Amino acid sequence: MARTPKARALGAALRQAREEKHLVLREVAAAISRDIGVLSRWETGDRTPKPEQVAQILTKLDIDGDRYDEIMTLAYGTNESQWVATTLPEQRQQMAAYVDWEQKASRIVEIAPLLIPGLLQTSEYIQAIMTAAGVPSGEIASRVTSRIGRREVINRKNPADLLVLLGRAALNQDIGGKVATIEQLQHLLEMAARPNVELRVVPEHCGWHPGLEGEFVLIESSRATAMQNAVMAKRTPASKSSIVFVGTRRSVLMLHEDGDVDAYKRAIDKIQKVSLRPDASVNVIAELHNRMEKYRGTPIHLA
């Protein structure tokens, strides 16, 4: 079974393209003279089609232009254990894969030493980051809306569990100004009160720990594979799959091999050992929030 991050992304892209044409698997299978079971496994990422087979499917679906090129970039190197996107089309596909994993997660662990993680950011915080980063003004509103929409994974019925190990320095960045920072701190307090959200502050001056090496995200999901669906009558339990996303300036490194994932799980354990308990973490955030509210109209030092 392939089931690599890139294979899953390719399968998701093919499924989306087919569904946009309002076609069922049987119709596409007949059009390219393939077994419906093979197409199903291609769409789940359990198997990977050859590039020429991907091209055949896209041609039958009348997919062309930039969309064709973007999907075709996924057809190469699908069996590689690590996926680093280097071109803009592949970066867009990689981001789509990240969001897909995020929205289907049962548990998410975010290591965030310097910035509030995306799932906990307010719209003002997001907008301030994008403005400072030079995102075109015409794109900011849609990007903010998109990121806010990703919160559904922790707000929905039967939400994913979220553990955030937040560096104390992330509270000191003053992103967006004092008012935006106060609102961001208030939002953290509200989210930390949810039963599915555990927020723990990693204090400064606690020595070395893996969180100092940079941010990363571990996502776990419990979903039946295509083969398990085929034997559902035997009540085979869904497998749990995990993946790690390590951010870089221009891309995201996606790791799914057991050895890599286990290494990051051990890193999470070490960071938790030096982090404050949830109640103590909330007290730190609340104290900072109250102090900033008291001196809202006056410049103060956050540390």
C-alpha positions as CSV (number, residue, x, y, z in Angstrom):
1,M,0.0,0.0,0.0
2,A,1.3,3.4,-0.9
3,R,-0.6,5.7,1.5
4,T,2.1,8.3,1.5
5,P,1.1,12.0,2.1
6,K,1.7,12.7,-1.6
7,A,-0.3,9.7,-2.7
8,R,-3.2,10.7,-0.5
9,A,-3.0,14.3,-1.9
10,L,-3.1,12.9,-5.4
11,G,-6.1,10.7,-4.6
12,A,-7.9,13.6,-3.0
13,A,-7.3,15.8,-6.1
14,L,-8.6,13.1,-8.4
15,R,-11.6,12.5,-6.3
16,Q,-12.4,16.3,-6.2
17,A,-12.0,16.6,-9.9
18,R,-14.3,13.7,-10.5
19,E,-17.0,15.0,-8.1
20,E,-16.9,18.5,-9.6
21,K,-17.9,16.8,-12.9
22,H,-20.8,15.1,-11.0
23,L,-19.5,11.6,-12.0
24,V,-19.5,8.5,-9.9
25,L,-16.5,6.1,-9.9
26,R,-18.3,3.6,-12.1
27,E,-18.6,6.1,-14.9
28,V,-14.9,7.1,-14.8
29,A,-13.8,3.5,-14.6
30,A,-15.8,2.7,-17.7
31,A,-14.4,5.7,-19.5
32,I,-10.8,4.6,-19.0
33,S,-11.4,0.8,-19.0
34,R,-10.3,0.3,-15.4
35,D,-11.7,-1.7,-12.5
36,I,-13.8,0.4,-10.2
37,G,-11.9,-1.1,-7.2
38,V,-8.6,0.2,-8.6
39,L,-9.9,3.7,-9.0
40,S,-11.2,3.6,-5.5
41,R,-7.8,2.7,-4.1
42,W,-6.2,5.4,-6.3
43,E,-8.6,8.0,-4.8
44,T,-7.8,6.9,-1.2
45,G,-4.1,6.8,-1.8
46,D,-3.8,3.1,-1.0
47,R,-2.5,2.6,-4.5
48,T,-0.9,5.1,-6.9
49,P,-1.6,5.4,-10.6
50,K,1.2,6.0,-13.1
51,P,1.6,9.5,-14.5
52,E,0.1,8.4,-17.8
53,Q,-2.9,7.0,-16.0
54,V,-3.4,10.3,-14.1
55,A,-3.2,12.1,-17.4
56,Q,-5.8,9.8,-18.9
57,I,-8.2,10.4,-16.1
58,L,-7.8,14.2,-16.3
59,T,-8.3,14.1,-20.1
60,K,-11.5,12.2,-19.7
61,L,-12.6,14.7,-17.0
62,D,-11.8,17.6,-19.4
63,I,-9.3,19.0,-16.9
64,D,-6.7,21.3,-18.5
65,G,-4.7,24.4,-18.0
66,D,-3.2,25.2,-14.6
67,R,-5.5,22.7,-12.8
68,Y,-4.1,19.9,-15.0
69,D,-0.5,21.0,-14.3
70,E,-1.1,21.2,-10.6
71,I,-2.5,17.7,-10.3
72,M,0.1,16.2,-12.6
73,T,2.8,17.5,-10.3
74,L,1.5,15.1,-7.7
75,A,1.8,12.1,-10.0
76,Y,5.6,11.9,-9.6
77,G,7.5,10.7,-6.5
78,T,4.3,9.5,-4.8
79,N,6.1,6.7,-3.0
80,E,8.6,8.9,-1.4
81,S,8.4,8.9,2.4
82,Q,9.0,12.6,2.7
83,W,7.3,15.3,0.7
84,V,8.8,18.7,0.3
85,A,7.1,20.9,-2.2
86,T,9.4,23.2,-4.2
87,T,7.1,24.6,-6.9
88,L,4.1,26.9,-6.5
89,P,1.6,24.4,-7.9
90,E,2.9,21.7,-5.6
91,Q,2.9,24.1,-2.6
92,R,-0.8,24.7,-3.2
93,Q,-1.5,21.0,-3.4
94,Q,0.5,20.5,-0.3
95,M,-1.5,23.1,1.6
96,A,-4.7,21.5,0.4
97,A,-3.4,18.1,1.8
98,Y,-2.5,19.8,5.1
99,V,-6.0,21.2,5.5
100,D,-7.5,17.8,4.5
101,W,-5.5,16.1,7.3
102,E,-6.4,18.9,9.7
103,Q,-10.1,18.7,9.0
104,K,-10.2,14.9,9.4
105,A,-8.1,14.8,12.6
106,S,-9.1,13.1,15.8
107,R,-6.2,14.8,17.6
108,I,-3.9,17.6,16.9
109,V,-0.7,18.6,18.8
110,E,0.8,22.0,18.0
111,I,4.3,23.0,19.1
112,A,4.3,26.8,18.9
113,P,7.4,28.5,20.5
114,L,7.0,31.9,18.9
115,L,3.6,32.4,17.4
116,I,0.0,31.6,18.4
117,P,-0.9,28.6,16.2
118,G,-3.4,29.1,13.4
119,L,-6.3,27.3,15.0
120,L,-6.2,29.7,17.9
121,Q,-5.5,33.0,16.1
122,T,-8.1,35.8,16.0
123,S,-8.9,37.5,12.7
124,E,-7.0,40.6,13.8
125,Y,-3.9,38.6,14.6
126,I,-4.0,36.8,11.3
127,Q,-4.5,40.0,9.4
128,A,-1.6,41.7,11.2
129,I,0.7,38.8,10.3
130,M,-0.3,38.8,6.6
131,T,0.0,42.5,6.3
132,A,3.4,42.6,7.8
133,A,4.4,39.6,5.6
134,G,3.5,41.5,2.4
135,V,0.5,39.5,1.4
136,P,-1.4,41.5,-1.4
137,S,-4.1,43.6,0.3
138,G,-6.7,42.1,-2.1
139,E,-6.0,38.6,-0.9
140,I,-5.9,39.2,2.9
141,A,-9.7,39.1,3.5
142,S,-10.2,35.8,1.8
143,R,-7.1,34.3,3.5
144,V,-8.3,35.4,6.9
145,T,-11.8,33.9,6.2
146,S,-10.1,30.6,5.0
147,R,-8.0,30.3,8.2
148,I,-10.9,31.1,10.5
149,G,-12.9,28.5,8.7
150,R,-10.3,25.9,9.6
151,R,-11.4,26.2,13.3
152,E,-14.3,24.0,12.5
153,V,-12.2,21.0,13.4
154,I,-12.2,22.0,17.1
155,N,-15.6,23.8,17.1
156,R,-17.8,21.2,15.4
157,K,-19.8,18.4,17.0
158,N,-17.4,15.6,17.9
159,P,-14.4,18.0,17.6
160,A,-10.8,16.9,17.4
161,D,-8.8,17.1,20.6
162,L,-6.2,19.9,20.5
163,L,-3.1,20.1,22.6
164,V,-1.0,23.3,22.2
165,L,2.4,23.6,23.8
166,L,2.8,27.4,23.5
167,G,6.1,29.1,24.2
168,R,6.0,32.0,26.6
169,A,7.7,34.2,24.0
170,A,4.6,33.8,21.8
171,L,2.6,35.9,24.3
172,N,5.1,38.7,24.0
173,Q,5.2,39.4,20.3
174,D,2.7,42.3,20.3
175,I,1.4,41.4,16.9
176,G,-1.2,43.8,15.6
177,G,-0.7,46.2,18.5
178,K,-2.0,46.3,22.1
179,V,-5.8,46.0,21.4
180,A,-5.2,43.1,19.0
181,T,-3.0,41.4,21.6
182,I,-5.5,41.8,24.4
183,E,-8.2,40.3,22.2
184,Q,-5.9,37.4,21.2
185,L,-5.1,36.7,24.9
186,Q,-8.9,36.8,25.7
187,H,-9.5,34.3,22.9
188,L,-6.8,32.0,24.2
189,L,-8.6,32.0,27.6
190,E,-11.9,31.2,26.0
191,M,-10.5,28.4,23.9
192,A,-8.6,26.9,26.9
193,A,-11.9,26.5,28.7
194,R,-13.2,24.1,26.1
195,P,-13.1,20.4,27.1
196,N,-11.3,19.4,23.9
197,V,-8.6,22.0,24.1
198,E,-5.5,21.7,26.3
199,L,-3.3,24.8,26.4
200,R,0.1,24.6,28.1
201,V,2.6,27.4,28.3
202,V,6.3,26.5,28.0
203,P,8.1,28.9,30.3
204,E,11.4,30.6,29.5
205,H,14.7,29.8,31.2
206,C,13.8,26.1,31.5
207,G,16.9,24.8,29.7
208,W,17.0,23.0,26.3
209,H,14.0,21.1,25.0
210,P,12.9,20.1,21.5
211,G,10.5,23.0,21.3
212,L,13.4,25.4,20.9
213,E,14.2,23.8,17.5
214,G,11.0,25.3,16.0
215,E,7.3,24.7,15.4
216,F,5.7,21.5,14.2
217,V,2.3,19.9,14.1
218,L,1.4,16.2,14.8
219,I,-2.0,15.1,13.4
220,E,-3.7,11.9,14.2
221,S,-6.7,10.5,12.5
222,S,-8.8,7.4,12.8
223,R,-10.2,6.4,9.5
224,A,-10.9,3.1,7.9
225,T,-8.9,2.4,4.8
226,A,-10.5,1.3,1.5
227,M,-9.6,-2.3,2.3
228,Q,-11.1,-2.0,5.8
229,N,-14.3,-0.6,4.3
230,A,-14.5,-3.7,2.1
231,V,-14.5,-6.0,5.1
232,M,-16.7,-3.8,7.3
233,A,-18.9,-6.8,7.9
234,K,-16.2,-8.3,10.1
235,R,-16.2,-5.0,12.1
236,T,-12.5,-4.4,11.5
237,P,-11.5,-1.4,13.6
238,A,-10.3,1.7,11.8
239,S,-6.6,2.2,11.7
240,K,-5.0,5.2,13.3
241,S,-2.6,7.1,11.1
242,S,-0.3,10.0,12.1
243,I,1.6,12.6,10.2
244,V,4.0,15.4,11.2
245,F,4.2,18.7,9.5
246,V,7.4,20.8,9.9
247,G,7.1,24.3,8.6
248,T,9.9,26.0,6.5
249,R,9.9,29.4,5.0
250,R,8.7,28.3,1.6
251,S,7.2,24.8,2.2
252,V,6.1,22.2,4.7
253,L,8.0,19.0,5.2
254,M,5.5,16.1,5.6
255,L,6.6,13.0,7.5
256,H,4.6,9.9,7.9
257,E,7.1,7.0,8.4
258,D,6.7,5.4,11.9
259,G,10.3,6.2,12.9
260,D,9.9,9.9,12.0
261,V,6.5,10.2,13.7
262,D,7.8,8.4,16.8
263,A,10.7,10.8,17.1
264,Y,8.4,13.8,17.2
265,K,6.1,12.0,19.7
266,R,9.1,11.7,22.0
267,A,9.9,15.3,21.4
268,I,6.3,16.2,22.5
269,D,6.7,14.2,25.7
270,K,9.9,16.1,26.5
271,I,8.3,19.5,25.9
272,Q,5.3,18.5,28.1
273,K,7.6,17.7,30.9
274,V,8.9,21.3,31.0
275,S,5.6,23.0,30.3
276,L,3.2,24.4,32.9
277,R,0.0,22.5,33.8
278,P,-3.1,23.8,32.1
279,D,-4.4,25.7,35.1
280,A,-1.1,27.4,35.7
281,S,-0.9,28.2,32.0
282,V,-4.3,29.9,32.1
283,N,-3.2,31.9,35.1
284,V,-0.1,33.2,33.2
285,I,-2.3,34.2,30.2
286,A,-5.0,35.7,32.4
287,E,-2.4,37.7,34.4
288,L,-0.9,39.2,31.3
289,H,-4.3,39.9,29.8
290,N,-5.5,41.7,33.0
291,R,-2.3,43.7,33.2
292,M,-2.6,44.8,29.6
293,E,-6.3,45.7,30.1
294,K,-5.4,47.9,33.1
295,Y,-2.8,49.8,31.1
296,R,-4.6,49.6,27.7
297,G,-3.9,53.3,26.9
298,T,-0.3,53.2,28.1
299,P,2.8,51.6,26.6
300,I,4.0,48.7,28.9
301,H,6.6,46.0,28.8
302,L,4.9,42.6,28.4
303,A,7.6,40.4,29.8
